[in-house]
Amino acid sequence: MSIRSEKNSAYSVVVYCASSALIRSVYTEAAARLGELLALNGITCINGAGKQGLMGALNDAVLRHGGWVKGIIPRFMAEAGWGHDHLSEIIVTETIHKRKSLMASSSDAVVALPGGVGTLEELAEIITWKQLGLYNHPIIILNIDHYYDPLLSFFDSMMEERFMRSDYREMWRVASTPEEVIPMLLNFPDWNPSYTKYSQKEL
């Protein structure tokens, strides 16, 4: 079943992921498989336009399988040659902050593959925006090879210590394989606005 026909004609998912080329193949293979599944389901892939690491593997796979990739990259990264040369669409922003805002506002969902500090920062920010009512779309953490187990345990500790409400577990879902992502997108529960601290206009 195509999520594009299920929801609308331009369903887009922003994927946060590593650009490091020094990571284990289990992560690269998962990124490539996710890219394949996005393409086969008619889902536009939005990411940071990189050509290396998981981002490169993701982008290459989407394109190889006939999908559409929208890359959003800040000018300083583009000028440094970090961008992928063959994406379907490339948008250059003046700042990294504008890049992140545009990635979120262009998307109908977020998927976080494994990554470093940059990926962690993006994931934490989008969860915060959802908590504040600024982003009310699905967030899926793709926990390949248990990579995110420590982070998920830390979230549990936040809730146990009452820095975060236990209801906030409903803001995200955790997938173990790329194959779980599409069904999760199709069946993701609506976020209950009564959980939100401050209700703002959605991005």
C-alpha positions as a Markdown table, in Angstrom:
| # | Residue | x | y | z |
|---|---|---|---|---|
| 1 | Met | 0.0 | 0.0 | 0.0 |
| 2 | Ser | 1.3 | 3.4 | -0.9 |
| 3 | Ile | 1.3 | 6.0 | 1.8 |
| 4 | Arg | 1.1 | 8.6 | -0.9 |
| 5 | Ser | -2.3 | 7.4 | -2.0 |
| 6 | Glu | -3.3 | 6.8 | 1.6 |
| 7 | Lys | -2.7 | 10.4 | 2.8 |
| 8 | Asn | -2.1 | 12.9 | 0.0 |
| 9 | Ser | -0.2 | 13.3 | -3.2 |
| 10 | Ala | 2.9 | 14.9 | -1.7 |
| 11 | Tyr | 3.7 | 13.0 | 1.5 |
| 12 | Ser | 7.2 | 13.9 | 2.7 |
| 13 | Val | 9.4 | 12.5 | 5.5 |
| 14 | Val | 12.4 | 14.3 | 6.9 |
| 15 | Val | 15.2 | 11.8 | 7.8 |
| 16 | Tyr | 17.8 | 12.8 | 10.4 |
| 17 | Cys | 21.0 | 10.7 | 10.1 |
| 18 | Ala | 24.8 | 10.7 | 10.2 |
| 19 | Ser | 27.1 | 12.0 | 7.5 |
| 20 | Ser | 30.1 | 10.1 | 8.9 |
| 21 | Ala | 31.7 | 7.6 | 6.4 |
| 22 | Leu | 33.4 | 5.6 | 9.2 |
| 23 | Ile | 30.4 | 3.8 | 10.6 |
| 24 | Arg | 29.5 | 0.1 | 10.6 |
| 25 | Ser | 27.8 | -1.4 | 7.6 |
| 26 | Val | 24.7 | -2.4 | 9.6 |
| 27 | Tyr | 23.8 | 1.3 | 9.7 |
| 28 | Thr | 24.6 | 2.0 | 6.1 |
| 29 | Glu | 22.5 | -1.0 | 5.0 |
| 30 | Ala | 19.6 | 0.2 | 7.1 |
| 31 | Ala | 19.7 | 3.7 | 5.6 |
| 32 | Ala | 19.8 | 2.2 | 2.1 |
| 33 | Arg | 16.8 | 0.0 | 2.8 |
| 34 | Leu | 14.9 | 2.9 | 4.3 |
| 35 | Gly | 15.6 | 4.9 | 1.1 |
| 36 | Glu | 14.3 | 2.1 | -1.0 |
| 37 | Leu | 11.1 | 1.8 | 1.0 |
| 38 | Leu | 10.5 | 5.5 | 0.9 |
| 39 | Ala | 10.9 | 5.5 | -2.9 |
| 40 | Leu | 8.7 | 2.4 | -3.4 |
| 41 | Asn | 5.9 | 3.9 | -1.3 |
| 42 | Gly | 6.0 | 7.2 | -3.2 |
| 43 | Ile | 7.3 | 9.2 | -0.2 |
| 44 | Thr | 9.5 | 12.3 | -0.7 |
| 45 | Cys | 12.7 | 12.0 | 1.3 |
| 46 | Ile | 13.9 | 15.3 | 2.9 |
| 47 | Asn | 17.3 | 15.5 | 4.5 |
| 48 | Gly | 20.4 | 17.6 | 4.8 |
| 49 | Ala | 21.6 | 16.9 | 1.2 |
| 50 | Gly | 24.8 | 15.1 | 2.2 |
| 51 | Lys | 26.7 | 12.7 | 0.0 |
| 52 | Gln | 28.5 | 10.6 | 2.6 |
| 53 | Gly | 27.7 | 8.3 | 5.5 |
| 54 | Leu | 24.1 | 7.3 | 6.1 |
| 55 | Met | 22.8 | 10.4 | 4.4 |
| 56 | Gly | 24.7 | 9.5 | 1.2 |
| 57 | Ala | 23.5 | 5.9 | 1.4 |
| 58 | Leu | 19.9 | 7.0 | 1.9 |
| 59 | Asn | 20.0 | 9.5 | -0.9 |
| 60 | Asp | 21.6 | 7.1 | -3.4 |
| 61 | Ala | 19.0 | 4.4 | -2.6 |
| 62 | Val | 16.0 | 6.7 | -3.0 |
| 63 | Leu | 17.3 | 7.9 | -6.3 |
| 64 | Arg | 18.2 | 4.4 | -7.5 |
| 65 | His | 14.7 | 3.2 | -6.9 |
| 66 | Gly | 13.1 | 6.2 | -8.7 |
| 67 | Gly | 12.2 | 8.3 | -5.7 |
| 68 | Trp | 12.4 | 12.0 | -5.0 |
| 69 | Val | 14.9 | 13.6 | -2.6 |
| 70 | Lys | 14.7 | 17.1 | -1.4 |
| 71 | Gly | 18.0 | 18.2 | 0.0 |
| 72 | Ile | 18.2 | 21.3 | 2.3 |
| 73 | Ile | 21.7 | 22.5 | 3.0 |
| 74 | Pro | 23.2 | 25.7 | 4.5 |
| 75 | Arg | 25.3 | 27.8 | 2.2 |
| 76 | Phe | 28.6 | 27.2 | 4.1 |
| 77 | Met | 28.2 | 23.4 | 3.7 |
| 78 | Ala | 27.3 | 23.7 | 0.1 |
| 79 | Glu | 30.4 | 25.9 | -0.6 |
| 80 | Ala | 32.5 | 23.3 | 1.3 |
| 81 | Gly | 31.4 | 20.7 | -1.2 |
| 82 | Trp | 29.5 | 18.6 | 1.3 |
| 83 | Gly | 26.3 | 18.3 | -0.8 |
| 84 | His | 25.1 | 15.5 | -3.0 |
| 85 | Asp | 25.4 | 16.4 | -6.7 |
| 86 | His | 22.4 | 14.5 | -8.1 |
| 87 | Leu | 19.4 | 15.1 | -5.8 |
| 88 | Ser | 16.0 | 15.7 | -7.2 |
| 89 | Glu | 15.8 | 19.1 | -5.6 |
| 90 | Ile | 18.3 | 21.2 | -3.6 |
| 91 | Ile | 17.5 | 24.2 | -1.5 |
| 92 | Val | 20.4 | 26.3 | -0.1 |
| 93 | Thr | 19.7 | 28.3 | 3.1 |
| 94 | Glu | 21.6 | 31.1 | 4.6 |
| 95 | Thr | 21.9 | 29.5 | 8.1 |
| 96 | Ile | 21.7 | 26.1 | 9.6 |
| 97 | His | 18.8 | 27.3 | 11.8 |
| 98 | Lys | 16.8 | 28.1 | 8.7 |
| 99 | Arg | 17.7 | 24.7 | 7.3 |
| 100 | Lys | 16.2 | 22.9 | 10.3 |
| 101 | Ser | 13.1 | 25.0 | 10.3 |
| 102 | Leu | 12.5 | 24.4 | 6.6 |
| 103 | Met | 13.1 | 20.7 | 6.9 |
| 104 | Ala | 10.5 | 20.5 | 9.6 |
| 105 | Ser | 7.9 | 22.8 | 8.0 |
| 106 | Ser | 8.2 | 20.8 | 4.7 |
| 107 | Ser | 7.6 | 17.4 | 6.3 |
| 108 | Asp | 4.7 | 15.3 | 7.2 |
| 109 | Ala | 6.8 | 13.1 | 9.5 |
| 110 | Val | 10.3 | 12.6 | 11.0 |
| 111 | Val | 12.4 | 9.5 | 11.0 |
| 112 | Ala | 15.7 | 9.5 | 13.0 |
| 113 | Leu | 18.3 | 7.0 | 11.9 |
| 114 | Pro | 21.4 | 6.6 | 14.0 |
| 115 | Gly | 23.7 | 9.6 | 14.0 |
| 116 | Gly | 26.0 | 11.8 | 16.1 |
| 117 | Val | 25.6 | 15.0 | 18.0 |
| 118 | Gly | 23.9 | 16.8 | 15.0 |
| 119 | Thr | 21.3 | 14.0 | 14.6 |
| 120 | Leu | 20.7 | 14.0 | 18.4 |
| 121 | Glu | 20.3 | 17.7 | 18.4 |
| 122 | Glu | 17.8 | 17.6 | 15.5 |
| 123 | Leu | 15.8 | 14.8 | 17.2 |
| 124 | Ala | 15.7 | 16.5 | 20.6 |
| 125 | Glu | 14.6 | 19.7 | 18.9 |
| 126 | Ile | 11.7 | 18.2 | 17.0 |
| 127 | Ile | 10.5 | 16.3 | 20.1 |
| 128 | Thr | 10.6 | 19.6 | 22.0 |
| 129 | Trp | 8.6 | 21.3 | 19.2 |
| 130 | Lys | 6.0 | 18.6 | 19.4 |
| 131 | Gln | 5.9 | 19.0 | 23.1 |
| 132 | Leu | 5.2 | 22.7 | 22.6 |
| 133 | Gly | 2.6 | 22.1 | 19.9 |
| 134 | Leu | 4.8 | 23.4 | 17.1 |
| 135 | Tyr | 5.1 | 20.1 | 15.3 |
| 136 | Asn | 2.2 | 17.7 | 15.4 |
| 137 | His | 3.4 | 14.9 | 13.0 |
| 138 | Pro | 4.8 | 11.4 | 13.5 |
| 139 | Ile | 8.3 | 11.0 | 15.0 |
| 140 | Ile | 9.9 | 7.6 | 14.5 |
| 141 | Ile | 13.2 | 6.7 | 16.1 |
| 142 | Leu | 14.8 | 3.9 | 14.0 |
| 143 | Asn | 16.8 | 2.0 | 16.6 |
| 144 | Ile | 19.1 | 0.0 | 14.4 |
| 145 | Asp | 21.1 | -2.6 | 16.4 |
| 146 | His | 19.9 | -1.0 | 19.7 |
| 147 | Tyr | 21.8 | 2.2 | 18.9 |
| 148 | Tyr | 19.3 | 4.4 | 20.7 |
| 149 | Asp | 18.8 | 2.2 | 23.8 |
| 150 | Pro | 20.8 | 4.6 | 26.0 |
| 151 | Leu | 18.8 | 7.6 | 24.8 |
| 152 | Leu | 15.5 | 5.8 | 25.3 |
| 153 | Ser | 16.7 | 4.8 | 28.8 |
| 154 | Phe | 17.6 | 8.5 | 29.5 |
| 155 | Phe | 14.1 | 9.5 | 28.4 |
| 156 | Asp | 12.7 | 7.0 | 30.9 |
| 157 | Ser | 14.9 | 8.6 | 33.6 |
| 158 | Met | 13.6 | 12.0 | 32.7 |
| 159 | Met | 10.1 | 10.8 | 33.2 |
| 160 | Glu | 10.9 | 9.0 | 36.5 |
| 161 | Glu | 12.5 | 12.2 | 37.8 |
| 162 | Arg | 9.5 | 14.2 | 36.5 |
| 163 | Phe | 11.5 | 16.3 | 34.1 |
| 164 | Met | 9.1 | 15.0 | 31.4 |
| 165 | Arg | 5.6 | 13.7 | 31.7 |
| 166 | Ser | 5.0 | 10.0 | 31.1 |
| 167 | Asp | 2.4 | 11.0 | 28.5 |
| 168 | Tyr | 5.2 | 12.3 | 26.3 |
| 169 | Arg | 6.1 | 8.7 | 25.3 |
| 170 | Glu | 3.2 | 9.1 | 22.9 |
| 171 | Met | 5.2 | 11.7 | 20.9 |
| 172 | Trp | 7.4 | 9.1 | 19.2 |
| 173 | Arg | 7.5 | 5.5 | 18.2 |
| 174 | Val | 10.5 | 3.2 | 18.1 |
| 175 | Ala | 11.2 | 0.9 | 15.1 |
| 176 | Ser | 13.9 | -1.7 | 15.1 |
| 177 | Thr | 14.0 | -2.2 | 11.3 |
| 178 | Pro | 13.3 | 0.0 | 8.2 |
| 179 | Glu | 10.4 | -2.4 | 7.3 |
| 180 | Glu | 8.5 | -1.2 | 10.4 |
| 181 | Val | 8.6 | 2.4 | 9.4 |
| 182 | Ile | 5.9 | 2.6 | 6.7 |
| 183 | Pro | 3.3 | 0.7 | 8.8 |
| 184 | Met | 4.1 | 3.0 | 11.7 |
| 185 | Leu | 3.5 | 6.1 | 9.5 |
| 186 | Leu | 0.2 | 4.7 | 8.3 |
| 187 | Asn | -1.0 | 4.0 | 11.9 |
| 188 | Phe | 0.6 | 6.7 | 14.0 |
| 189 | Pro | -1.8 | 8.0 | 16.6 |
| 190 | Asp | -2.8 | 11.6 | 16.6 |
| 191 | Trp | -1.0 | 13.7 | 19.2 |
| 192 | Asn | -3.4 | 14.7 | 22.0 |
| 193 | Pro | -3.2 | 18.5 | 22.3 |
| 194 | Ser | -4.2 | 18.3 | 26.0 |
| 195 | Tyr | -0.7 | 17.0 | 26.6 |
| 196 | Thr | 1.0 | 20.1 | 25.2 |
| 197 | Lys | 2.3 | 22.7 | 27.5 |
| 198 | Tyr | 1.7 | 25.6 | 25.1 |
| 199 | Ser | -0.5 | 25.4 | 22.0 |
| 200 | Gln | 1.0 | 27.3 | 19.1 |
| 201 | Lys | 0.4 | 27.5 | 15.4 |
| 202 | Glu | 1.8 | 24.3 | 13.8 |
| 203 | Leu | 4.9 | 24.6 | 11.7 |
